[in-house]
Every structure is written in structure tokens, then in C-alpha cells.
């Protein structure tokens, strides 16, 4: 006997529990599993260069140059002793290379720290003005700051080289701090502008009615409310100045040699001191990691604080 044909709309569809395919919870578990696998692969690939650099910094020269590659080796701190305390062992690569990493480290602290402080002072004033005052051609001024970020560095590095030699700023910490404003100020202006724009304008209107000046509005209202953004922007500006290579290379010499520039001096004519160079690279990274971890909460909050405008 032939089975009756179900009529459309008569409730012939099977209940959701009996439908073929994957349930919603199963799909969510699958998506979460794929997401975690993707994140694990991403972080593994991202951390591999750092791990490889760290392991190389613990090797002796013969282990670095060993063929085939040595996975298991006797770790040593000779590279770090040479880099941090100028205590050299009898290793041939260590004996031939003499680089003042502690002095270069201090130069980097002075230049990056001074450049960040000056840029935070000037950049916040400019960002507040661009965010709060309806100036003619305001966007043109904002684009002018941004232009320094994507302009080729050699457009102004050669004229600055000649100017620095004429006015005595070549190979000076002050000269390095001033030229670093090209990196730091545009970053601070464009990031902090969004924070200041997210502050309710009624606060500034009330302060103006009470007789507050523009600088008082900046100091007493804008800066406290944008504190997370200040922390995030200061860290980003410091890292950008710390990692800069071109300015110390072209506008400085031994007296202002930064640690990023000192690291490549381990590349010699006859051989490369890989162990010492990777140890210096780790020393270069550590201050940035410590600074980022100390203000991590402020960085995350600051980078999202001005993202949504009401």
C-alpha cells in the first residue's frame, strides 16, 4: 500500500531535534575549537623568532655555527656578560668584538625618553586644538601632521644633516631628541585627537562659563579624562623612538649611538658574533616588554576609549 504524500503546510516538517545536520551547540564548539587552533598557530609563528633569538643568545660560537643545527646544547651566559658588563671570555668571536652596549642603552633611554616627554607636551596641545576648536582648514593642519608619517625619511634627513652640522646639533642628544619629534608628534596628535573628541563638549562649555582658559581646560578637564589614552600613546611613542634606526645612523656617531644601532656592529668583516648580537637584541626588547606590561591595562583601555563616539 502506497504511503500518503504529505501536504505542504500540514505540519509535515520534522521537529528541529530530528533535522539532519549539526546542532547549534555542536557548531559553536566546532567554531571555538577552530578559533583556538588558529590562535595557537598564530602565536606559535609570531613567537618563534623571539624564541629562536633567545636560544641563540645562550649558545657559544661553535654551537651557533654547528652543522647540522644543534637543537640541544650547553647554555651559557657569556654573551650576556659581554654585552652587559664587558666581561669577555676566550671565545674568538667575543674576544674580537668590543661594543659599549651599556652606554648605548643609556643613550637610547635619554633620547627615547626625552623625545617622548617633549612630544607628549607639544602633541597634546596640538591634538586638543584640532579636536575642540573649529579652526579654518583644520583638516589640512591635521593632514600636515600625518604627512610626516608616510613621507620618505630621506626627503628631510639630508637637509637636516646639513643644518645639524651648521648649528652644532650633529651627534648630540638634543639633536636626536628634536629629530625624533618627526616620529612621535604625528602619532600622538592623531591618536589623542580621537580621545579629546570623545569628551562631552558640555564640560568645556561649563568651564568656559566659569572663566577657565584653554590651557586650564586642557590641564584640568581633558588630560585627566584622557589619562588612559595618554598612557597608551606615551608607550607607543616611546617604542617608536626607541626602535628608530635611521636618525641615529645618519645624524649621530659614537657619542649618541643607540642600542638599535649598536646591535649591528657585531657584524664584522670576517665573522658575525651571533651570540652577542642576539643577546643585545634581547636586551633591546626587554625595556619595551616591561613598559608595555606595566601599563597593559591602560593601553587596552586607551586604544578603545575614543573608538566609539556617542
Secondary structure per residue as TSV (DSSP state, phi and psi in degrees):
chain	resnum	aa	ss	phi	psi
A	1	X	-	360.0	130.5
A	2	X	-	-74.4	135.5
A	3	X	-	-70.2	143.8
A	4	X	-	-66.2	143.8
A	5	X	-	-82.5	126.3
A	6	X	-	-66.2	141.8
A	7	X	-	-92.4	136.5
A	8	X	T	-60.4	136.4
A	9	X	T	82.3	3.8
A	10	X	S	-95.8	17.4
A	11	X	S	79.3	28.3
A	12	X	-	-82.4	-8.8
A	13	X	S	-70.1	139.0
A	14	X	-	-68.8	150.4
A	15	X	-	-60.7	157.1
A	16	X	G	-56.8	-33.0
A	17	X	G	-67.8	-22.0
A	18	X	G	-104.0	2.4
A	19	X	S	-68.2	144.0
A	20	X	S	-70.9	155.6
A	21	X	S	109.9	-174.7
A	22	X	-	-90.4	138.9
A	23	X	-	-71.3	168.1
A	24	X	H	-65.0	-43.6
A	25	X	H	-63.9	-37.7
A	26	X	H	-65.9	-39.5
A	27	X	H	-65.0	-40.4
A	28	X	H	-63.4	-42.1
A	29	X	H	-63.0	-40.4
A	30	X	H	-64.5	-43.3
A	31	X	H	-64.9	-40.2
A	32	X	H	-64.6	-40.8
A	33	X	H	-64.1	-43.4
A	34	X	H	-65.0	-37.8
A	35	X	H	-63.7	-44.7
A	36	X	H	-66.0	-38.5
A	37	X	H	-64.1	-43.3
A	38	X	H	-62.6	-41.0
A	39	X	H	-65.5	-39.5
A	40	X	H	-62.9	-43.5
A	41	X	H	-64.3	-42.6
A	42	X	H	-62.4	-48.5
A	43	X	H	-69.4	-31.3
A	44	X	H	-64.4	-45.9
A	45	X	H	-66.7	-38.3
A	46	X	H	-69.4	-38.0
A	47	X	H	-85.3	-14.5
A	48	X	H	-58.4	-45.3
A	49	X	H	-60.7	-39.7
A	50	X	H	-64.5	-44.9
A	51	X	H	-63.2	-42.4
A	52	X	H	-64.1	-41.2
A	53	X	H	-63.5	-43.2
A	54	X	H	-63.7	-43.7
A	55	X	H	-64.8	-38.6
A	56	X	H	-65.6	-33.7
A	57	X	H	-67.2	-16.6
A	58	X	T	-96.9	2.9
A	59	X	S	-96.9	152.8
A	60	X	-	-81.6	165.6
A	61	X	H	-60.1	-39.0
A	62	X	H	-67.9	-30.6
A	63	X	H	-74.2	-35.0
A	64	X	H	-66.2	-40.9
A	65	X	T	-90.2	5.8
A	66	X	-	-68.2	142.4
A	67	X	S	-133.4	122.3
A	68	X	S	-70.7	172.4
A	69	X	-	-59.4	136.1
A	70	X	-	-90.8	115.5
A	71	X	S	-85.7	-40.5
A	72	X	S	-106.8	128.0
A	73	X	-	-151.7	167.8
A	74	X	-	-86.9	110.1
A	75	X	-	-68.4	150.7
A	76	X	-	-141.5	151.0
A	77	X	-	-103.7	14.3
A	78	X	H	-59.9	-37.0
A	79	X	H	-64.6	-40.8
A	80	X	H	-72.4	-34.8
A	81	X	H	-63.5	-40.8
A	82	X	H	-68.1	-40.5
A	83	X	H	-72.6	-43.3
A	84	X	H	-89.8	-34.3
A	85	X	H	-124.0	6.8
A	86	X	-	55.7	34.3
A	87	X	-	-101.7	104.8
A	88	X	-	-99.4	141.4
A	89	X	-	-91.5	-169.9
A	90	X	S	-83.8	1.6
A	91	X	-	-60.1	137.7
A	92	X	H	-62.0	-42.6
A	93	X	H	-66.9	-38.7
A	94	X	H	-70.5	-32.8
A	95	X	H	-72.8	-24.8
A	96	X	H	-92.6	-19.3
A	97	X	-	-104.6	130.4
A	98	X	-	-130.9	106.0
A	99	X	-	-129.6	132.4
A	100	X	-	-86.1	80.3
A	101	X	H	-67.9	-43.6
A	102	X	H	-57.7	-42.8
A	103	X	H	-64.8	-40.2
A	104	X	H	-66.5	-34.9
A	105	X	H	-62.8	-43.7
A	106	X	H	-65.1	-38.9
A	107	X	H	-59.8	-42.3
A	108	X	H	-64.2	-40.9
A	109	X	H	-62.9	-43.7
A	110	X	H	-64.9	-47.1
A	111	X	H	-70.7	-50.0
A	112	X	H	-66.8	-41.8
A	113	X	H	-66.4	-46.5
A	114	X	H	-64.4	-41.0
A	115	X	H	-65.0	-38.2
A	116	X	H	-67.2	-43.7
A	117	X	H	-61.7	-47.0
A	118	X	H	-65.6	-40.8
A	119	X	H	-68.0	-36.0
A	120	X	H	-65.1	-36.6
A	121	X	H	-66.8	-52.0
A	122	X	H	-74.8	-41.8
A	123	X	H	-66.6	-37.1
A	124	X	H	-69.5	-35.7
A	125	X	H	-62.5	-45.1
A	126	X	H	-66.5	-41.8
A	127	X	H	-64.0	-40.8
A	128	X	H	-65.6	-40.1
A	129	X	H	-65.9	-42.5
A	130	X	H	-68.1	-28.6
A	131	X	H	-83.4	-32.3
A	132	X	H	-112.1	-14.8
A	133	X	-	-120.2	128.7
A	134	X	-	-80.0	76.4
A	135	X	-	-84.4	149.6
A	136	X	T	-62.9	140.0
A	137	X	T	56.9	38.5
A	138	X	H	-62.4	-42.0
A	139	X	H	-68.3	-27.4
A	140	X	H	-66.2	-42.6
A	141	X	H	-63.9	-40.6
A	142	X	H	-64.0	-40.6
A	143	X	H	-67.0	-31.6
A	144	X	H	-60.8	-42.0
A	145	X	H	-64.5	-43.0
A	146	X	H	-66.0	-29.1
A	147	X	H	-60.0	-29.9
A	148	X	H	-68.5	-20.9
A	149	X	H	-77.8	-36.3
A	150	X	H	-107.3	0.3
A	151	X	S	-73.4	140.5
A	152	X	-	-58.9	135.9
A	153	X	T	-63.8	-29.0
A	154	X	H	-75.6	-6.4
A	155	X	H	-65.0	-37.4
A	156	X	H	-118.6	-5.1
A	157	X	H	-72.5	-35.4
A	158	X	H	-69.7	-48.0
A	159	X	H	-59.4	-38.9
A	160	X	H	-65.7	-33.7
A	161	X	H	-61.2	-44.9
A	162	X	H	-68.8	-40.7
A	163	X	H	-65.2	-43.4
A	164	X	H	-61.8	-38.6
A	165	X	H	-67.2	-33.5
A	166	X	H	-73.5	-38.5
A	167	X	H	-100.3	2.9
A	168	X	T	82.5	21.6
A	169	X	-	-98.2	-2.7
A	170	X	T	-68.2	133.9
A	171	X	T	61.5	41.9
A	172	X	-	-128.9	152.8
A	173	X	H	-65.3	-38.0
A	174	X	H	-62.1	-42.2
A	175	X	H	-61.9	-41.1
A	176	X	H	-66.1	-38.2
A	177	X	H	-66.2	-41.2
A	178	X	H	-67.6	-44.4
A	179	X	H	-69.7	-25.4
A	180	X	T	-69.0	-14.9
A	181	X	H	-63.6	-23.9
A	182	X	H	-61.7	-30.6
A	183	X	H	-87.0	-45.3
A	184	X	H	-81.6	-43.6
A	185	X	H	-62.9	-46.9
A	186	X	H	-58.7	-39.8
A	187	X	H	-61.2	-46.2
A	188	X	H	-67.1	-41.5
A	189	X	H	-61.9	-48.1
A	190	X	H	-75.1	-30.6
A	191	X	H	-77.1	-47.2
A	192	X	H	-71.8	-24.4
A	193	X	H	-60.2	-41.1
A	194	X	H	-66.2	-33.8
A	195	X	H	-66.8	-45.6
A	196	X	H	-66.9	-33.0
A	197	X	H	-70.0	-24.0
A	198	X	T	-82.1	-8.8
A	199	X	S	-78.5	132.3
A	200	X	-	-56.5	129.1
A	201	X	H	-66.6	-19.2
A	202	X	H	-61.0	-30.9
A	203	X	H	-62.9	-41.3
A	204	X	H	-73.3	-34.9
A	205	X	H	-64.3	-41.4
A	206	X	H	-65.2	-40.8
A	207	X	H	-65.1	-36.6
A	208	X	H	-66.0	-38.0
A	209	X	H	-65.7	-28.9
A	210	X	T	-83.3	0.6
A	211	X	T	91.4	15.9
A	212	X	-	-73.8	140.6
A	213	X	-	-81.4	173.0
A	214	X	H	-65.9	-40.0
A	215	X	H	-67.4	-34.6
A	216	X	H	-66.9	-38.1
A	217	X	H	-61.8	-39.5
A	218	X	I	-67.6	-46.4
A	219	X	I	-72.3	-41.9
A	220	X	I	-96.8	-17.3
A	221	X	I	-119.1	-58.1
A	222	X	I	-67.9	-49.2
A	223	X	H	-63.5	-45.8
A	224	X	H	-62.2	-39.9
A	225	X	H	-71.5	-27.2
A	226	X	T	-100.0	21.8
A	227	X	H	-56.5	-43.7
A	228	X	H	-60.0	-39.6
A	229	X	H	-66.3	-35.3
A	230	X	H	-62.4	-44.0
A	231	X	H	-63.5	-45.9
A	232	X	H	-64.3	-44.0
A	233	X	H	-68.3	-38.7
A	234	X	H	-62.9	-41.6
A	235	X	H	-65.1	-44.4
A	236	X	H	-63.6	-40.4
A	237	X	H	-66.9	-40.7
A	238	X	H	-62.6	-44.2
A	239	X	H	-63.9	-40.4
A	240	X	H	-63.2	-42.0
A	241	X	H	-71.1	-38.0
A	242	X	H	-63.7	-39.5
A	243	X	H	-84.8	-6.0
A	244	X	-	-63.7	137.8
A	245	X	-	-116.4	-35.4
A	246	X	H	-69.1	-46.3
A	247	X	H	-63.1	-49.0
A	248	X	H	-63.6	-30.0
A	249	X	H	-70.3	-39.2
A	250	X	H	-99.7	-25.3
A	251	X	H	-113.8	8.5
A	252	X	-	-137.1	176.0
A	253	X	-	-142.0	-150.3
A	254	X	G	-63.1	-36.1
A	255	X	G	-67.3	-25.7
A	256	X	G	-119.7	21.3
A	257	X	-	-65.3	123.3
A	258	X	-	-88.1	169.2
A	259	X	H	-70.3	-29.3
A	260	X	H	-67.0	-35.6
A	261	X	H	-76.5	-35.7
A	262	X	H	-67.4	-26.4
A	263	X	H	-62.8	-37.5
A	264	X	G	-78.0	-10.2
A	265	X	G	-71.8	-7.3
A	266	X	G	-77.3	-5.1
A	267	X	B	-87.0	106.3
A	268	X	-	-98.4	178.6
A	269	X	S	-72.6	-40.4
A	270	X	S	-93.3	-34.1
A	271	X	-	-154.0	167.1
A	272	X	B	-114.6	126.4
A	273	X	-	-82.3	79.1
A	274	X	H	-61.2	-41.8
A	275	X	H	-60.3	-47.1
A	276	X	H	-70.1	-36.4
A	277	X	H	-67.4	-41.3
A	278	X	H	-70.5	-33.8
A	279	X	H	-64.0	-41.8
A	280	X	H	-64.7	-35.3
A	281	X	H	-65.2	-39.9
A	282	X	H	-64.8	-42.6
A	283	X	H	-61.5	-34.6
A	284	X	H	-67.2	-36.7
A	285	X	H	-77.9	-32.9
A	286	X	H	-56.6	-48.3
A	287	X	H	-58.7	-38.0
A	288	X	H	-66.1	-41.4
A	289	X	H	-64.5	-44.6
A	290	X	H	-62.6	-45.7
A	291	X	H	-62.8	-42.4
A	292	X	H	-65.8	-38.9
A	293	X	H	-69.7	-35.4
A	294	X	H	-65.5	-34.7
A	295	X	T	-114.9	26.1
A	296	X	H	-58.2	-43.5
A	297	X	H	-60.5	-41.6
A	298	X	H	-71.5	-33.1
A	299	X	H	-65.3	-48.1
A	300	X	H	-62.5	-45.2
A	301	X	H	-68.0	-39.0
A	302	X	H	-68.9	-39.4
A	303	X	H	-72.8	-15.2
A	304	X	H	-109.5	-5.5
A	305	X	H	-64.8	-45.0
A	306	X	T	-97.6	14.3
A	307	X	S	-75.5	-32.5
A	308	X	-	-113.8	126.9
A	309	X	-	-110.2	137.2
A	310	X	-	-90.1	360.0
